[in-house]
Amino acid sequence: MKRWVAAAAFSVCLWPGVAAAQTGAPAPTETRRSVTVAGLELTITGALDGFTLDVRAEPIAPGVARAVLTLTRATPAPPPRLTIRWSQPSVDMAGMWTPDAGLGRTIVPDFASTRLRSTLTAAAPVLTLYGRGEQNRLTVAAEDAVNPVLIAARLREEDVRVYGSVELFSERHAPLTRYTTSIRFDTRAVPVPAALGDVAAWWSRQPGKQPVPAPASAREPLDSTWYSYHQAVDEATVLAEAEAAARRGFKVMIVDDGWQTGDGNRGYAHAGDWQPERLRRMRAVTDALHARGMKGMLWFSVPLVGDEAAVLPRFRGKILHHWADQRTNVLDPRYPEVRAYLIETFRRAVRDWGWDGLKLDFIDMFSSDETTVLDRADGRDIASVYEAVNRLMVDVMAELRAVRPDVMIEFRQPYSGPVIRTFGNMLRASDAPNSSILNRQRIVDLRLLAGATPVHADPIVWNADEPSDKAALQLLDTLFGMPQVSMRLDALSPAHAAMLTHYLAYWRANRDVLLDGRFSPEGINAQYEIVRAVNADKQIVAAYADRAITLSEATPKIDLVNATAASRLLVEATRDLGRYEARAIDAEGRTVSRMSIDLSRGAHVVALPPAGIVELVRRP
């Protein structure tokens, strides 16, 4: 374990920028200082240009500390780009975890440009380096989850060390006189999920990052119209699907894109008016859902106003970007008229139309670039785009919760960071149609930082000709999140219907373990080959690859899930766990065998069909 070291604070004040501005002198020189945090020697560099920089190390726990940075200036000015650097020997360094799995899990060489970019609307500012045993070697997290933060870790071949960096104000920022933030460093040799869980808890204790509570309905399996119907969601279709969903026990239904337009091209040229062209009798639809004991959620592409939208002239001059491929425009939330329009649009859906929740899509399109004017002028009352999004969503939640305190709000990757959890009480894996392995990876990635916020699968869809045990893998891959299903439920074959009924019943019966138990995924580099959840009474362990399941806890009940193509599971007991009565069930819920298993220390082979589950109950 690393030494727990605190260092004295330091500050430096340079004023070369004033002279440069008055005399045409060269750009301000870069300031360079060092401080020790959690046993790491940090170097902070930046051209301060009239700012005073104060840095201090603040211990949190053995092996955990943070560097607190404060910038101050007598008069407002754009803040300087600050870079925090460190290095450590590459000893037992097997990979790198970030919330953006698209960056890969490899520690890249120092000539690569790979780095994590985080803002309020993209990812979360955290990176973990881990060893072969998936123990934390370093987890670094930034407090600022609104403004752009860049985090990187790269290997230098000359000395075989990993060089890390955090960059603040890497993009233009509005003038300010004071800014305080911190960077947290964790060097403990703890499992990666534990290190990331502590980061999530650290964020949630900070002002402005307290997660919004999730209603019970956010923890229900959900029926989605997207993959099953796409934009063809007229009233008769929605009500027929709702009837089928209710019969199969669904309690929540999302009506996705298409309700607001007669256009069926899957583009966004007609987004932004938000008039129910297909679902003209909105209240009749929500009343019908409620009569069936269901709740309904409605989709919106939050920032988009299409080239064909009637409302577009109203927002001329209040556009951030034009999305040419989709013939649509991204609104600028820094204008109060834009925020007011969106707030009233969402409030009407809940207050007047009776929807119980909203799926708020595409907020990652809210972003600034080098052409964005960052000031409060020309009608803008907020300079920063990201701070304006924060203000928009704070106001949206206040208005919606005043109408419906248990309103459901779904956001999806990549906008799933700690500030997003203050608005959304449902986080969803990004689009992965019929790609259940990818769906699994995204669910697990989300859960590692989501705390108690429910994590939903991208809607599950499979081919009608898929054998039931293969289709069941779509559900098993999403077992540790909330299932969302997007199949035409009345058109399911008998085998598919039996499979779906069985797994939804299993999921509900074990929801407290799957969602609230101690969550322990394994196999980070292999999209999580083993995932387990454990509480005092039961553990559920799913194998997604043909590798041994290690058991070390003798809970009264153990469920082993065979999410592989093999007809057996390999189990290794690390100690004598006792004798269990076992029942094996197949993908459609039929009992295929009963047996007794003595889980003595050592290796065991358990016969089990693909997509099957063996339920173990310990003998008294």
N, C-alpha and C positions, 0 to 999 in steps of 0.2 A: 504494500500500500504506500502511496506517495506521502511524503511529509506534509503536514498541514502548516503552511507558512503564510504569514501576513507580512506585508511590506508597508513602509511608511508612505503616506500620500505625497504626491508631488504636484506642483503647478508651475506653469511657465506662461509668460505673457510676452508676446512679440508684437510689434507694430509696424513691420516693414511694408504692409499693404498700403498704409497711409502715404508713406513716402513714395511708393511706386505710383500711386494714383496721381500724385502732385507733380512728380518730376519725370515720369516716363521711365523709371528705373525698371530693371528686370523683375519678373514675377517673384512673389515672396519665397524666401528660402524655407525648406522643409524642416520642421522641428522633429527631433528624434529623442525619445526617452524610454527607460525600461522600468519594469515593476515585476515583482514575483507574485504569482497567484496560483494557489494549489500546487506548488512545486514547479510551476512552469515559468520560465523567464519570458515575459511579454515585452515586445517593443511596439510602441505607438508612434506612428509618423503622420504628419500632416502639415500643410502650409497654413498656419493659423490666421494670418492676415487680420490682425487686430483682435482676435479672440483670445481669451484666457482659457487654458485647458487644465483642469484639475482631475487627477486620477488617483484613486486609492483602492487598495485591496481589502476586501471584507470577507473574513472567514464565515462559512456557513456550517460546516461539519467536517470531520476528518476526511481529507481528500476532496472536499468541495469548497469552492470559494468563488467570489465574483470580483470582477474589476468594474468599479463605478467611475464613469466618465462624465464630467460636467463641462460644457462650453458656455462661456459668458462673454458678452460684448456690450459696450456702453450704448452703441447705436445699432439698429438692425442691419444685418448683412447676410447674404447666403452663407451657410455654414461650410467649413472646409471639409474636404474628403479626408476621413480618418481611416487608417489601416492598422489593425492590431495583428501582430505576427508572433509566432512561436514555433518551436520545433521540438521533436522528441525522437529518441531512437526507434527504429522500426523493429521492435522486439515483440514477437507474437502479434503481429498486425495482419489480420486476414482479410479485412474488408471495411467498407464504409457504408453506413446507413444514413439516408436522408429521407425526408417525406416525399421527395420526387424520385420514384423508382426508375424513371426514365434516365437518370444520370448513371444508373448501374450501381453495383455494389463493390466495385473495385477501387482501390486507392490508385489514382492515375499518376503517371510520371509528371515531373515538375514542368515539362514543356507543354503539357496539355492545358486547355482552357476551361476544362470542366469545373463548374462551381454551382452552388445552390443559390438561386435568387428568390428571396422571400419578400412579399408585401402583404398588406391586409387581404388582397384578393388573390394571392398565389402562395401556396406551400406554407411552411412555418420555419422560423429561423433556428434550426437545430441540426446538428451533424454528430454522428457517433462513429468512432473508430473502435473495432472489436477484434478479438483474437479468435483462434481456431475453435476454442470452446464457447464462442459467442459471449465472452465476458467483455465488459466495457474496458477499453483502454483510455479513451477520452470521449466525453460528451461535452460539446460546447453549444450553448444556446444564448441567443440575444433577447434582451427584454423588449426591444422595439419590434412589435409585430404589425405595425401599420406602415411605416416607411420602408423603402427598399433596403435590404440587407443582403450582402453577398458573403457566403461562407465557403471556404475551400480547404482541402487537405490533399497534398501532393507529395509523392516520393521523389527524393533527389538521389540519383544512383551513385554520385560521387562519394557520399558518406552514409548512404542507406538510412536516412532519417526522413521522417514525415514532417513536412512544413505546412503549417496551418495559417489561415488568415480569416479575419472578419473585416469587412469593409462597410463603413457607414457613410452616408451621403455620397454614394457612388454615382447617383443621378442628381440632377439639379434640384434644389430645394428652395422654398420661399425664404426670404430674409427672416432672421430671428435674433433675439438677444440672449436667450438662455435655452439650453437643452441638456437634459440629464438622462442617462441610460446606463445599463450595465450588461456585462457579458459574463455568463456563468460557466465555470469549468468544473467538471467532475472527473477525477482520475481514479475512482474506486474500482476495484476488480469485482464488479457485481454483474449479474445478467443484464443484457441489453434492455429487455423490457422493464426491469427495475429502474435503470438509469433514465430511460425515457419517461416512465411514469412519474418519476420525481420532477422532471422538467415540466410536465403537464401540471402537476400540483403547484409548482413554483409559479408558473404563469397565472394559474387560477386565483392565487392569493394577491395578485397585483391589481391596483385600481384600474377599472375599465376592462378587466378580463374575467370577471366572475361569470361562469357559464349560466345561461338561462336554463331553468328547470325543464325537464322533458315530461310531458303528460304521458299517462299510461298508454294512450293510443299510438304514441311514437315508438312503442316497443311491441307493436303488432306486425305480423306478416301482412304484406300489402299487395294489392292487385294494381298493376299499371297498364295503361292502354297503349304505351308507346310502341314497343316492338310488335305487339299483337294487332294493332289497328293503324299505327302511325297517325296521319292527320284525318283519317276517316272516322271522326267521332261525332256523329249526329246523335240526336236525342234517343232514337229507338235503339241504336247500337249501344250507347252507354247504359241505358236502363236494362237491356237484355244481359249485358256483361255483368252489371251490378247484381242482377238476380242470380246469375250463375256463381258469382263470387260469394254472395251471402250463403248460398247452399253449401259451399265448400268451406265455410267457416271464416272467410275473410271479414275483417272489421273495418278496413280502410281501403279506399280506392283513389288512385291518382288519375285524373283526366289530364292528359298531356297535350302537347302542341296539336293544333287543328281546330279547337273550339272557337277560335277568334277569327277565322278566315275561311272562305270557300276555296282558296287556292290550295292545291295539293302538291306543290313542287318541292316541299320540304325545305324551302328557303325562308328568308326573313324579310323579303321585300314588302310584305304586308303587315309586319309586326308594328306595334306601337299604338294603334287605335284602341285595342282591347274592347271591341264590341263583339258580343257573342253571335257571330254569323251562323254557326252550325248549331250551337246550343242556345237557341233563342229564348227558351223558357228556363232560365237558370234556376229560378226558385223551385220550379216543378222538379228539376233534376235533383237538387239537394234534398228536397222534401222526400223524394222517392228513396234516396239513399238512406236517410234517417229512418224512414218507415221500415226499412229492411235491417235496421240495427247497425248500419254502417256509417262511417264518416268519410267525407270527401275532401280531396285536395286538388287545387287547380294550378296549372303551369303558367308561368310568365317568363319571358326572356327580358329581364329587368331593364337593361340599358338600351335596347334596340328600338329604333324607329326607322321603318323601312322606307325606301325610295317611293313606294306607292302608298304610304300611309297618309291619310287625310290630315293628320295632326302635324305632319312634318313642317309645314310653313310656320307654325307657331314657335318652332324651336330653331329657326334659322339663326346662325351665329352662336348657338349654344350646343355645338357638336364637338366632341373630342376627336373622333376619327370617322372616316368613311370606310366601310368594309365592302370593298368593291365586288369580291367574289359572291357575296350574298346579297348584294344590292340593298344594303342597309347601313344605318348610322348609329354611332355610339353617343348617347347623350352625355353632357357634361354636368355632373352632379354638384358642381360648385355654384350653380345658379339656383337660387331659392325657388324659382318657378319650376325648374325641372324636378326638384325634390318634392315640391307640393303636388305636382301632377302624378308622380309615381305613388306617393303616399295615399292620395285620394283614390287612385286606381286600385290599390291593394285593399284599402279599407272598404271600398264598395263591394269587392268580391266577398269579403267576410261578413260585413254588416248587412248589405242589401241582398246579395245572392245566396247567402247562407253557407258558404264553404267553411269547413273546419280547419283548413290549413292551406298553405301555398308552397309550391315548388318554385323557388326563385333561382332562375338559371342565368348563366352567362355574366355574372358580375366580375369575372376575371377580365372582361373586355374593358372595364373601367381602368385605365392606366394613362400615365403621362409619358411623354417622350421629349426629345430635345427641342421640338417645336412648340411645346406647351408653354404658354405664358403663365408664370407662377406668381400671380399677385391678386389682390382684392381690388378689382377695377372692372369697369364695363359691365357692371351688374353682378359680378362674382362676389359673394360674401365670404368665401373660403379660398385660400390660395392653393392648398394641396389637394390633388384629386383624391388621394387615399384618405385624408382626413375628412373630405366631403362625403366619401362613401360611408365612413364610420358614422358621421352625423346623419346621413340618410337612413341607415339601418337602425340606429338608435331610435330615431323618430318613428320609423315604420313599426318597430316592435312596441313602442309605447302606445301608438294608436291602435294596433291590432289587439294587444292584450287588454286594452280598455274595453274593446268590444267583446272579445272572447279570451278570457284569461288562459285557457288551455290550448290556444292556437298552436298548430304544428307548422314549423318552417323547415323545409329541407334545402340544404346546400350540398353541392358535390365537389369532389376533388376537381381542380387543385385548390379551390378556395375553402380551406378547412383548418386554418390556423387557430390560435387561441382567441383572437378577437372575434372570429366568425362564430365561435361557440357562445358568445354573448348574444347573438342574434338567432342562431339556428339551433333547434333542439333535435335535429335529425341531420346526420352527415352521411352522404352516399358515395360509394365507390364510383369512380369515373367510368365512362361508357366502355363496356366489355361484352358486346352481344355474342352469346354462345361461346364465350371464352372464359370458362369457369376458373381455370388456373389463374389467369390474370385477375379475375374478380376476387379470388381468394387472397392473392397477394395485396391487392388494394384495400380490402377489408382489414387485413391484419395490420398493414401500415397505418391505417386510420386509427385502429383501436389502440395502438401503442401510445398515441398522444391524446385520445379522445376522452379519457376519464369516464365519467358517467353519461356522457352524451351518446345516445344510441347511434350505432353505425349500421347503415343499410347496404345491402348488396345492390349492385346495378341489376335492373330487372332481368330475371332468368328467362331464357328462351331456348327451346330445343326443336329439332326437326321432328315432324310428325312420324317419320319412319324410324326414329332412334329407338333401339331396344330400351325397355324400361330401366334396366340396371345401368345403362350408359347415360340415359337422361337423368337418372338419380344423382349422378356425379355433379350435375349442375347445382343441385341443392346441397349436396354434402360439401362442396367447395365453399359454400356460403353459410355453413352451419353456425359459425361463431359470429355472425352478424344477423341483422333482421332480414329475413327473406322477402324479396320483392319478386313477384312472378308476373310475366307478361306473355301469357299464352291465352288463346281463345278457349276459355274454360269449358264451354259447352261442346267444343269440338274434340276434346281429349279422347283418346282411345281408352277402353276399359283398363288396360294395363297402366297407362300413364295416369289415369285418374286414381287408380289404387295406389300407385307410387306416391303421387302428390299428397293424397289424403294421409297416407302413412307418415310421411316425413314432416308434414305440417303438424300432425298430432304429436309426433316425437319431439319436435322443436318446442312446441308449447309446453309439453309436460316437463321439459328440461330447461326452460328459459332461464330460471334463476341460476343454474349452474353455468350455462353457456354465456350469459351476459354479465353475471355478477360474481362468478367464481374467479379465483386467481388465474390470470390469463398468461399462458406460457407457450409462445410459439418457438419452434426450433427449425433450423435450416434456412437462415436468412438468405444465403447465396443461392438457394434452390427453391425460391418462392414459397418457403415455409412447408417443409415436408411432414412435419409433425406439429399438431396444434392441440393443446390441452387446456382445460378449465377445471378447477378443483375448488370444492368447498368442503365443509366439515363432514358432510354425509356422502359425497359422491365426487368422482372424477370422470370426465369424458375426454377420451384421447382419440383423435382422428389421425390415421396414417394416410398420407397422400402420395407416398412413394414406398417402394419395396425395401424398407429399412426397419430395423428392430425398434419396437416401442419399449422404452425403458420405464419400469414401474418401481417406485421406491416408497410410495405411501399406501398404507393398508386401509383405505377408506371402506366403509361398509358396502358401498356400491361402486362398481367400475363399469363403464361402457366403453368398448373398443369399437371404433368405426373403421371399416375397411373401404376407404375411398381410393382403392387401387384396382388394377385389372387382375390381380392375383386371387386365388381361391383359399388363401390362408393369411394369417398375420403372424409375424415373428414378435415374441414378447420376451424381454429380459428383465427378470426380477432381481433387483440389487440386494435383496434380503428375503428371508422367509416371510411371505405376506399372509399365509393361511390358505384354507380351502374355501373355494367359491362354487356355488351352483350357477351354471351358465345356461343361457337360452340364446340361440343364434337365430336371427330373423333376416329375411332377404329384403330386396329393394322394395317389394310391395307389402311388407309387413307380415309375411307368413313365417311361422315358426318352422325352421328346417332341422333343428337338432336341440337336444338337451343333454347336458353332461355335467360332471363334476371336474373341477380343475384345482389341482394343488399348486398354488403359486409359490413353490419353493424357490430358493435362490438359484438362479441360472436361467438358461434359455428354454423357451417353450414355443411350440407351434400350435396355433389355434385355427382349426378349419372354419372357414367363413366365406360365403359367396361374395363376389364383387358387389360393392355398394351395400353390403350387409352390416349388421350391428350385432355384437355379442354383449348381452347384459349379464354382468357378474354380480351376484349377491353373496356376501360372506356368510358362511355358516356360523351360528352362535358358538 
